[in-house]
Structures are given as C-alpha cells and as structure tokens.
Amino acid sequence: MHGTRGKERRREGGNQINIMLRELSCPKCGAPVTLASEDQRAVVCSFCNATSILDQNDDARLILEEDKQILLEEELPGEGVPKVAGTSLWADAWKRLLKNKLAVFGMIVLALMIVLVSLGPVILRLLTGITADYIPADGDLIKSFPPSSRHPMGTDEQGRDILARVLQGGRISLAVGLISTIVSLAVGVSYGAIAGYLGGKIDNVMMRLVDIIYAIPYILIVIVLLSVFGGPNTQVLIGALPAILTGLIVGVVGILVAVNIFRKIFGEISAQNFGETIVRFVVGLIFAGVVVALAALSSVFVFRTNVGASIAESYSGSVSLGMSQIFLLFFALGLVSWLTMARVVRGQILSLKNQEFVLAAKATGVSTFGIIFRHLVPNALGPVIVYATLTVPSVMLSEAFLSYLGLGVQAPYASWGSLAADGVKNIAIFPWQLIFPGVTMALTLFSLNFLGDGLRDALDPQTRKF
C-alpha cells in the first residue's frame, strides 16, 4: 500500500534536506492521493473520504487517522515528542492567579465569609435559638457581657448576641458592596463604551459631564441623595423611577439611532467648507431636539399612566423604612461609583474600535449598538472585572462611613459599619463591641483588595509578575 514515490532524504553541508514527492496511495481504498505541499502531513481521499496521515517511521507511507494521533511536532528517531495541549488567555490568567498566594488567600477568606454570612444566622438560630434582634426576657441579662462560651463575641448593651449581629450585618454590607458595584457597572460600562466608540463631539460632551461630576465630592452627593430621598420621600423617588428610566432608555437609543443616521447622511469625512459645517450643525441640532423631545414625551406618558404610583404604593405597604433606606443606599452609592468605570471602559474602547474585527463588523452591516455591546464590551472585560473587584471594598467603606454618620443602615437592621459606630461609643468600657465587627470588616476588605490586585496582575500582561 505504499505510494509510487515517497520522501527522499540527502545531506548537503551537514544539513538534512527533506524533499516531499507528491504521489501516495490511500491506505483504505488504494486510490492515488496528492499532497499539496512539503509541509502537508494529512490528506483526505476523494474516493472514500478517509483521512490519512504520514507515517513518521516511513515517510513514503500513509496510515489512517484513527490508527494514530497526529503529533504536533515531527518525532525524532528514538525520542518521543509529547503532544502540546492548547490553552486560552483565561486559562493562563487563572494559572497566574493561583500562583499569587495573597490572591488565593483573599479568595478563600471571601468564600468563607460569604458562606458564613449566608448560612451562619440560620445555623445559629437552629442550634441556640439566638437571632440578631433577640433581647433576653431577663432584665439582668440586658447589658453587655464579655465573650463567653454561649456568646463567643459577647453581647451589646441590650443583651443581643454580637456574633449573630455580625453575621446578619455581613449580609447587608456585602449586599451593599455587590449591588452598588453592579449598578456602577451597568451605568459606567454603557456610558464609557458609547462615549469611546462614537468619539468626536459626543465623546467630548459626555466626558466633560463626567469631569464636572468628578469635581463634586462623591460622598457629598450621596449625603444629599440620602437626605432628600430618605425616609418618607423614598416613595416619591420610587413613583418617579419608571418615568426616569424610560426617558433614559429612550434617550440612549435615540442618540445611537441619530448618530447612525447622521453618519449615513454625511459619512465619516469632516466638513470641507463653512457652508457644509453650518448644515451639519443645524441637522445635529434637529436630531438632538427630536431625541430630547421623544425622551421627555415617553417619560410624561409613563408618569401619567400611574404605573410608578401603584409601584410606590405597593412598595410602601410591603417594605419598612429601614429596608427602604438600604435600597436607597444601593441606588445612591451605585450612581456615584460609575465615573471611574466609565473612564476605564472608554480607554479600552478607544484602543479597540479601530481593530480589524470592528472594521469587519462594520463592513457586514452590524449596527452601532451591536458593535458596542456584542463586539467591543466583551473584549474589554479584563480591566472591568479587575476594577469591579476593587470597587466592592471602596463601596463598603463608604457605607460604613455613612452608617457612622447616621445616614446609612437604620435600626432594626445593622451593617458592619453601624455595628462599629455603636462600638466606638463604648470602646473604653466594652471594647469587644468594636473589635469583632471591625476585625471582620477589615479582614473582608483586605481579602477583596488582595483578590483585586491578583486579578490585575493575572489579566494585565503589562503588570504581570508571575
């Protein structure tokens, strides 16, 4: 079953030269097959469709593919070359992350903390009957006791178990950090991606707005939002929220559609004379006015349908003021945490938008929305993941500061920040009221920062350490 001609080897000047002769025979049906080039090692028979490969021990012989695996490198006499398995960028990043001991420590501690705050209060209630708001019926027990076998972290001045309150407060602190970060991701990624891709005057206007907001201390914005919309006023915000969201969605979609139409009319080339500049300016003003009018009309329409009023009424009837303050905290912290995210994403989009895959998407008629959110944003996820990991501890610190000021989580609920604020008042007499919530929060924040630094080193080749 050998071919009429094979591979001849000769030595010239000490170097081995391989000459591939083209005609061989199919090992299954015997039909002649042709190798297209010297580097080709596999061929498909046109008669029986069998895939054959060159035998590494006999260069003039073909064998069936199922009889022997294709080796990635030519095997030398007496030496076996192992098969090289392929890998991906995410697999390489994961390997580099596992080499970072601090990042692994952060992952383990964070995973344990999530499990403890999720299941700990339930297990503690089943085993001891103690809950976070349990106050003993015996009046002699309504005071702060140091750590003991029944209360490993002691009790507060009302006799409540600090361990149960730390576990319950961990739920709120982690939820504030995660949900506020998700809100900042949704706003910042969309805003930065749109600004970076559209570019030009739209990018300038959008980023100057970010600069203006940056100039105001973000904690001041949060305090104003919590003061104005906190308490009973939260119902007003809930009632107006559907109209506000509708207007924003219509506005963003309208901007993308208007830019698409504008570029189809005038193209990508800048104006060539003053008259064309005036025409473009007038058309741009008309488009902007239409978008603003559509956004305003849609908001008014949704507001007059009383959808928001019915939602606000249901909300006020089922949600307490304490939980309402927590929801408002999610919203307020998320709305001021997206600024840096928008800048990070904009920088990534600017470096990606002229790549070949984007030009190919444009050539095939993909819409602006599709290019931004289906092609560009997924390719910018590395820095986004890193910054999101570092945003969570920042938001948790902000929540702790607001709770310390009395603007954060309100009774009967508690967070690590509010527990620490209560402990500061009695630190000279009952130091365990501050030590245990403070140490738990510090350990979680350190773990998140270690994990964020590890992800940055693993995903960013320019700062790679391992």
N, C-alpha and C positions, 0 to 999 in steps of 0.2 A: 504494500500500500504506500510505497514511497513515491515521491514525485520524480519526474524525469530529470529535474535539476534541483540542486539544493543550495546550501550556503558554503562557499569556499573561503578558507582562511589561509593567508600567507603573511609572512613577516617581512617588513621593509624597514631598515634602520632601527631595528629593535622594537618597533611598534606593530601591534596586531591590527590588520585591516579587515573588516567584515564586508563582504560583497553579497548582497541579497539577490539571488536568482529567483525569478518570479513564479515559475510554473510549479505547482504542487498538486497533490491529489487529495480529495476529501476522504477521510478515514471511514466514513459511514457508507457512502454510495460509490466511491471511486471516481467521481466526476472531477475534471480538472478545475482548479481554483486559482485565482490570481491574487498575489499580494501587491498592493498599490505602491508601497514604498519600502525602503530599507528598514524603517522603524516600526512597521506594522507587524504585530505579533498575533493578531486574531483575524479570522476571516469567516464569513457566512457563505455557505454553499448555496448557489442559486437554484439547484435542483431539489435538494432535500431540506434546505433551510437549517441545517445543522451548523452550530458554531464550533470552530476548531481553533486550536492554538498551536504554536510551535513547541515541539518537544525540546526542552532545554538540554537534554543529553544527546539529542540527534537533531541538528539544525535542518536537516532535509526531510523531516517527518512531521506530520500534523497529528494531533490527538484531539479527541472530543473534549469540549469544555467541562462536561460533567465528570470526566475521568481525572481531571487535575485542575486545581485552582490556579488562576493567573497570578503570578508573582509580580510585585511592583518593580523589582529590580532583577536584572539577569543574574542567575545563580552561578557562582564561580565553581570550578572543579574542586570537590571536597569541602566546600564551605557553603552552608545554608544561610541565605539572607532572610531574616524574618519579615513577615508581611507588616507593612506600616499602616496602622489604622488611621482613618481621617478624624478630624476634630473640628470644633466650631469655636467662634470667638467667645460665646457664652460659656462653653465648657472650659476654655483656657482661663477665663475670668474666674470661674468657680474654683479651679485648681489654685490660682494665685491667692484667692480669698482664704482658702483653707490653710495656706502657709502663713497667714498673718495671725499670730497667736492672740493678739488683743482683739481682733475682729471675731475670731472663734469664741473667745471668752464673752464678748458682747452678745453674740447670737445665743449662746447657751443661757446666759443670765436673762436676756429678754424673753426667750421662750419659757423659762421657768416662771418669770414674773407674770406673763400672760396666763399661763395655766393656773397659777396661784390666785390671781385676782378673779379669774373666771369661775373656778370651782371651789376656791377656799371658803367663801362665805356660806355656800351650801353645805360643804362638809362640816364646817364648824357648827352650823345650826343643828345638823343631824346628830353630831357627837355630843355636844354640850348644851344645846338649846339656846346658845348665845347668838344674838344678832347685833348688827351695828348700832341700832337705836334702842337696845334693851336697857332699861333702867331698873335696878333691883327694887323690889317692893319694900324691903327692909330699909328703914331710914338710916341705920348705922352704916350701911354699905354705900350710901350716896355720897361718896367722897373719893379722892384719888388715892389709889393704893399702888405701891411699887410692884414690879414684875414678880410673879409667883407661878406655881405650877398650874393653877387654874387660869391665870391671866398672864401669859408669857411676856407681854409688853406692858403690863399694868393696866390701870383704869384712869379715866379722866375725872374731873371734879363732880360729874354727875353719875359716876359709877359705871359708865359704859366701857366695854372692853376695847382697848386701843387696837389690838390685833384685828378684831372684826372691822373696826372703823378704817384701819389702814388698807385692808383688803377691799372693802367697799369703796373707799376713796380712790384706790388704784384703778378701778373700773372707770370712774369719771375722768381722772387725769389722763389715762391712756386714750380714752374715747375723745377727749378734747383735742389731744395732740393728733390723733389719726384723722378724725373727721375734718378738723380745721385744715390739715395738710391736704386732704382730698379736695376740699373747696378751693384752696390756693392752687392746686394742680389744675383743676378744671378751668379756672379763670386765667391763670398765668400762662399755661401751655397754649390755650386758644389765642389769647391776646398776643403773646410773643410770636407765635407761628404766623399769624395773619400779618402782623407788622413786618416781620422779616421777609416774608415771601412777596408781599405787594410792593414794599420798598417805596422809594421816592417821597413825595409829599405826604402820602398817607402814613408812611413809617415815621416821618419827622413829627407829624401832629400827634400820633399815638404815643411815641416815646417821650415827647415833651410833656404830655399829660402825666406820664409815669414820673418824670423828674419833678413836676410840681407836687405830686402826692408824696414823693420821697422827701421833699423839703419840710413836710409837716411831721413831727414826731409821731410814729405809728401808735404808740401807747396812748397819746392824747386823742387820736381818732377813736380808738377802742373805748376809752373812757366816755367820750361824747356819745357814741352809739349806745353804750350800756346805760348811760344816764337818761338819754332822750327816749329810747325804746324799751327800757327795762320796766319791770313791774306791770301795771295795768296797760301801759302803752304798747306792750308786745302784741296785743290783739289787733291794734291798728296796723302794725307792720305786717302781721300775718294776712290781714284783709287786703292790703295793697300789694302783697308779694306776687300773686298771679299776674296782675296787670304789669308790674315792673318786669318780670321775667319774660312775658310775651313781647313787650316793647324791645327788650334787649335782643331777644332771638330774632325778631323781625328786622331790627336794625343791623345785626351782624350779617344775616343772609342778604339783606338789601345791599349792603356795602360790597359783598363779594359779587353779586349779580351786576351791580352798577359798574364795578371795575372791569369785569369781563366784557360788558357791552362797550364801555369806553375804549378798551384796548382793541376790540374788534373794529371799531369805527376809525380810530386814529393810528392803530398799530403801535409798535414798540419804539418807533423813532421819535425823537423830540421835535418840537415845533421848529420850522425852518425860518419863519418870519414873524413879525409882530402881529399881523392880522390872524395868522393861524393860532398864535398864543391866546389872543382875545377870544377866538371861537372856542378853543378848548376850555378856557376859564369859564365861559358862560355855560357851556354844556355841563361842566363839572358842577357848577352851582345848581343847575336844574336837577341833575341827578341827586345831589346832596339834599335838596329840598324835598324831592319825591321820597327819598328814603326816610327822612325825618318825619314827613307827614304820614307815611304808612306806619311807622313805629308808633307815633302818637295816636293815630286812629285805632290801631289794634289794641293799644293799652286802654283807651277810653271804652272801646267796645267790651273788652273783658271786664273792666271795672263796673260797667253798667249792667252786666249780666248777674251781678251779686254773687258770683262764684266765690270771690275772696271773702265776702261777708259770711257766707254759710260755712266756709272752712274755718274762719276765725271763731265763729260761734261754737262749732264742734270742738275746736282746739281748746277754747277757754273752759268748756264743760268737762273735758277729759284730762287736761294737763294742769298740774298745780303751778303756783307761781315759782316755786323752787326749780322745778324741771324746766319751766319756761325760760328762766334765767340761764340755765345750762344751754338750751338750744340757741338762745341769743348769743351766748359766748362762742359757740361753734361758728355762727354766722359772722360775728364781728372779727374774731381772730383770723378766720379764713380770708376775709375781704382785705386785710392789710398785710397778709403774708405772701401775696402773689406777685409783688412788684419785682423782687429779685428773680423769681422763677421766670417772669416774662422776659427779663434781660438775658438770662441764661439760654432760654429756648430761642430767642431772636438771634443770638450769636451763632447758635448751631444751625439754624435755618439759613442764615446768610452764607455760611460755608458750604451748605449742601445744595442750594437751589440752582446752581449752575452746573451740577454734575450731570453725567450722561444719562442716568436713569430718569432724571427730571425732564431733560430735553426729549427723551423718548416718549414719556408720558404726555407731554405737550403735543408732540407730533401725532400721537394716536388719538387726540381729541379728548383726553381726560379733563374734567372740569377743574377749576381752581380749587374748589372745596375738596375734591378727590385727591389732587396733588398734595395739598397741605396735610390732610388728615390720614390719607392712606399710604403716602409715599415718604413725606418728609418727617412727620412727627414720629413714626416708628423708628426711623434711623437716628433720631436724637434722644432715644430713651435712656442711654447710658448716663449722661450728666443729669438728666431729670431724676432718675432713680437715686443717684448719689445726693443731690440737693434735697430731695424729698425726705431721705433718711435723716439729714441734718436739720430739716425744718421741724420735725416732730419734737426734739428736745427744746428747741427755741420756743415753740408754741406752749409747751408745758411750763417752761419758766415764766412766760408771760401770764399764763393762767394763775400760777402760784403768786405772782406779784399782785395781780388784780384781786385775788382772794384775800391776800394780806391787807389790801386797801379796803376790803369790804364790798368790792364791786363784782366779785367772781361768783363762785358757787355759794348759794344761800341755804340756810337750815330749812328742812331737816337733813339735806344732803351734805356731803363733805367730800373734799378732794385732798390730795396730799398738801396742797398749798394752804387750804383753810385749816387743816389739822396743824400744820406748822405755825400758822398765825395764832391759833389758840394756845399752842405750846409755848410760844415766845412770852406770853403774858405770865406764865407760871414757871419760867425756866429756873428761877432761883430756888423754888420750893419743890417743884415736881419736874425735874429735867427729863425724865423718860417721855413726857408728853411731846417734847420737841425732838429728842434724839431718834426715836424709832421712825416717825414719819419722815424726818429729814434724811436719815441714812438710806431708807428705802427709795426715796425720790432721787437722791444723789447717785445711788448705785444704778438705777434705771437710766438716768441721764448720761452717766459715764458709758454705759453699755451701748446706748444709741449713738453716741459720738464715736466710740471705737468702731462700731459697725459701719458708720458713715465714712470714716477715714479709710477703712479697709476696702469698702466698695469703690471709693475714689481711686485708690491705688490699683485695684484689680481691673477697673473698666477704662481708666485713662492711661494709654500707653506712655504718654509723656512723663507721667509721675510714677511709673511702675517701679516698685522696689524689689520685686521678687521674680 
